[in-house]
Each structure stands twice: as C-alpha cells, then as structure tokens.
Amino acid sequence: MKKILIVSAFAVSSMFAHTALMSCFDNGDNTITCEGGFSDGSSAKGVKFHLLQNGQSVLDGTFNEDSEFTFDKPEGDYEAQFDAGEGHKVTVKSSDIAE
C-alpha cells in the first residue's frame, strides 16, 4: 500500500510540475528582448530577470505583463537569466542570441 501511495504522490507532483522557459533575440537596434514563461503556459509576469557580466549582476528587473524584458545590448559577453526561484532558472549566453 505504501508503494502505491508513493507512486501516486510522485505522479500527482509531476502533473503540476512546469519547466521554466526563456528565449532571447537581438532586435537589431542595440537592444535585446527576452521572452519567458513556463511549459504549462503560465505567464512570466513579475518573474525576476538578471543580466550578468563576469558573474556579476549588472541589471535586475522583472518580466512585464507580456512576459518580456528588453535591455540595451552590453559590450562584451553576458548572460541573461530568468529567475523564478530554486529549480526554475534559465540562463541564455550572449553567444547563443542570434540577430
């Protein structure tokens, strides 16, 4: 009986699990827009956004009502980070952002 309860609890928790998603693109005007969200279709409105250079945060903000965050393209390498808490972070490197 315990095995059935443990398997059921795992199955239920998996049903409600969602994965954080983020993609970023170069707008061609020296700005970058990142779009965030969750695999279950949930909005990223209010989710934290960090722009990192050399491991240090150089810009912090939150995703807007359209689940987007736009920032001026920094010089050099950087990382854009979607931060919805433990287990829900996504990092996109500048080298992976296409124009």
C-alpha positions as CSV (number, residue, x, y, z in Angstrom):
1,M,0.0,0.0,0.0
2,K,2.9,2.4,0.8
3,K,4.4,1.9,-2.7
4,I,1.1,2.8,-4.3
5,L,0.9,6.0,-2.2
6,I,4.5,7.0,-3.0
7,V,3.9,6.4,-6.8
8,S,0.7,8.3,-6.7
9,A,2.3,11.2,-4.9
10,F,5.1,11.3,-7.4
11,A,2.6,11.2,-10.3
12,V,0.5,14.0,-8.9
13,S,3.5,16.2,-8.3
14,S,4.7,15.5,-11.8
15,M,1.3,16.6,-13.2
16,F,1.7,20.0,-11.6
17,A,5.4,20.5,-12.5
18,H,6.3,23.1,-15.0
19,T,9.5,24.0,-16.6
20,A,10.8,27.5,-16.9
21,L,11.5,28.6,-20.5
22,M,13.2,31.7,-22.0
23,S,14.4,32.7,-25.4
24,C,16.2,35.9,-26.3
25,F,16.6,37.7,-29.6
26,D,18.6,40.7,-30.9
27,N,16.2,43.5,-32.1
28,G,18.9,44.9,-34.4
29,D,18.7,48.3,-32.7
30,N,21.3,47.6,-29.9
31,T,18.6,46.1,-27.7
32,I,17.8,42.5,-26.7
33,T,14.4,41.2,-25.8
34,C,14.0,38.0,-23.7
35,E,10.6,36.2,-23.5
36,G,10.0,34.0,-20.5
37,G,7.3,31.6,-19.5
38,F,6.5,28.1,-18.2
39,S,5.9,24.9,-20.1
40,D,2.3,24.8,-18.7
41,G,1.6,28.1,-20.5
42,S,1.8,30.2,-17.3
43,S,2.9,33.8,-17.7
44,A,6.3,35.1,-16.5
45,K,4.8,38.4,-15.5
46,G,6.7,39.6,-12.4
47,V,9.4,36.9,-12.6
48,K,12.9,38.2,-11.9
49,F,15.4,38.9,-14.7
50,H,19.1,39.4,-14.2
51,L,21.8,40.5,-16.7
52,L,25.2,39.1,-15.7
53,Q,28.7,40.0,-16.8
54,N,31.7,38.3,-15.4
55,G,29.4,36.6,-12.9
56,Q,28.1,39.9,-11.5
57,S,24.6,41.2,-11.9
58,V,24.7,44.5,-13.9
59,L,21.0,44.9,-14.4
60,D,18.0,43.5,-12.5
61,G,14.3,43.7,-13.3
62,T,11.1,41.8,-13.8
63,F,9.3,40.4,-16.8
64,N,6.4,42.7,-17.9
65,E,2.8,41.7,-18.5
66,D,3.7,40.3,-21.9
67,S,6.4,38.1,-20.2
68,E,9.1,40.1,-21.9
69,F,12.2,42.0,-20.7
70,T,14.1,44.3,-23.0
71,F,17.5,45.8,-22.3
72,D,20.3,47.7,-24.0
73,K,22.9,45.3,-25.5
74,P,26.0,45.5,-23.4
75,E,29.6,45.4,-24.8
76,G,31.3,42.0,-24.5
77,D,30.0,38.7,-23.3
78,Y,27.0,38.5,-21.0
79,E,24.3,36.1,-19.7
80,A,20.5,36.8,-19.5
81,Q,18.9,34.9,-16.6
82,F,15.3,34.0,-15.9
83,D,14.9,33.6,-12.2
84,A,11.7,32.1,-10.9
85,G,13.3,30.6,-7.8
86,E,15.1,27.4,-7.0
87,G,14.8,24.9,-9.9
88,H,13.3,27.4,-12.2
89,K,16.2,29.3,-13.5
90,V,17.2,29.6,-17.2
91,T,20.4,31.2,-18.4
92,V,21.0,32.3,-22.1
93,K,24.5,33.2,-23.1
94,S,25.1,36.2,-25.4
95,S,26.8,33.8,-27.9
96,D,23.5,31.9,-28.2
97,I,21.5,35.0,-29.1
98,A,21.0,35.4,-32.9
99,E,20.4,38.7,-34.7
